[in-house]
Amino acid sequence: MTTARSEPPAPAVNTVDVPGAAAFEDLTARARIRISALKHFAEDGYERATIRGIAQTAGVSPGLLRHHYGSKEALREACDSYVLEILRRINSRLLHDPSDSAATRHELKPFQRYLARALADGSTTGGAIFDEMVTMTEQWLARADDDRSDPPAVDRRIRAAVVTAMAAG
């Protein structure tokens, strides 16, 4: 008679590269869960991502994930808040020093798939993040418009929405 052996959970792996962050294994469990959720929500979509899969990638139990976040929806809200905070921080830094834009593209890469998927999934919070990104783009267009000799033919908000959609795609 053969008994089935249960496989130990896969070790946590830093599958979401977050520039400037500590090594994945050095992060708190809460941060590892959030980073793992960003990966799963981006790759699988919100509906197909599972608490169990996110917890396994983070190297924690599903119970610990629920302890920190309560529910999958609360975890998504935490991911959205985190992404929005990162975007605000980067935008503020670039408004003060635009010469750092090449490094910034690398910083934003882990979040682009997450945002694109959130928008494709019809996330209401993804829409709010997109709207804020449009507002940030408007700030940049306002600077560019100040240097123009002729007024633009299209409203700034519309131009900002198009530029942001193209960048997110």
N, C-alpha and C positions, 0 to 999 in steps of 0.2 A: 504494500500500500504506500503510495507516494503522497506526501503532504505538501500542500502549496506553500511556498515561502513568500512572504510579503516583501516587496522591495522597499528599501528605505527611501524617503523622499530625496529627490535630486537636490544637491547643494545649491544654495543661492548663487546666481551668476549675475554680474553686472551687464545686463543685456540692454540697458538704456544708458548711453553715455551722456552724463551730465557734466559738461565742462566746468572746471573749477571746483567740483564736488570732491569730497573725500573718497577714498576707495570704497566700493560698494559694501564690502564686509565691515568697514569701519563706521558706517552710518548707523543711526539708531534704527530700531525695528520699524518705527513709524515712518521714517524717511525711506527705508527699503521697500516698505509696502507701497508708498506713494509712487516711487519710481517704477516699481513692478506694475502697478496699475496703469501708469502712463503707457507702458509698453503694451500691455494686454488690450487696453481700450483702443490704442492706435492700430494694432495688428488685427484684432478679432472683432472690434466694435463693442459697444457697451453691452448689447443684448447677449452676445456670445461669450464675452469675458466672464469667468467664474471666480467666485471668492476663493475656491480651492486652488485654482490655477495661479491666481495672483499671489496667494499665500505661499505656494510652493516655490515660485520664482523668487519671492522675498526671503525664503528660508525661515518662515514662521508658520505657526499653526493657523488654521482658519479662525479658531477662537481668539487668538491674539489680534488678528485683523479686525474682527468684530469688536473686540475690546477697545481698540484705538479709534475705529471709525463708525461702528454701529451697524452700518448697512452699506450695500454696494452704491446706492444713490449718494449717501453721505461721503463715501470715498471719492466718487466722481466730482462732487462739489469741492472737495479738498484739492483734487487734482486741478480743477478749473481755477480755483483761487491761487494755487501755486503757479500755474502757467501765467495767469494774468499778472501776478506780482513780478515774475521774471521779466515779462514783456515790458512792464512799466519801468523796472530798474534799468533794463538795457536801453529803452528809449530815452530815459532821462540822461543816462551816461552819454549816449550818442548826440543828444541835443547840445551837450556841453563840449563834446570832443568828437566831431564827425570823422576824424581820421582813423578811428578804431572800427570802421564798418566791416572790414574783411574778417577780423577776428569774431565779430558779432554774428556773422552768417554761420560760423561754426557753432557758436553758442546756441543759436536758435534751431538748428537742425533737429535735435531730439524732440522738439515740440511741434514742428510743422506737421508731421504725420498725425499726431494726436489731434491737432486743431482741424486738419482736413477731415479726419474721420468723424470728429464730433459734428462738424457741419454737415457731412454726408448723412450721418445718422439722424439728423434733424434735432440735435440737442438744443434746448432753449438756452442753456448756459453757454454752449458753443457759439450761438448767435450773439449773445451779449459780449463775449470775448471778441468776436469778429467786429462788432460795432465799436468797441474800444480801440481795436487796432486801426479801424478807419479813422477815428478821431486822432490817433497818434500820427497817422499818415497825413492828415490835414495839417498838422503842425509843420511837417516837413514841406508840404506844398506851399504853405503860407510863406515860408522862408524863400522858397524858389520863386514864388510870384512877386516878391518884393524886388527881385532883380530883373524882372521882365519889363520891357518897354511898352508892351501892349497887354491889355487885360485878356485873360484866358477866355475862350469861347464857351467853355463848359464849367458849370458850377464846381467849386472846390470839393464839396462833399461827394459828388458823383465821381470825380476824378480819383479821389482818395479811395472810394469803394472799389473801383476798377483796379487800381494799383494794388490794393490789399488782396483782392481776390486772385490776381495774377501771382502775387508773391506767395500766397497760401497754397496755390495749386502746384 
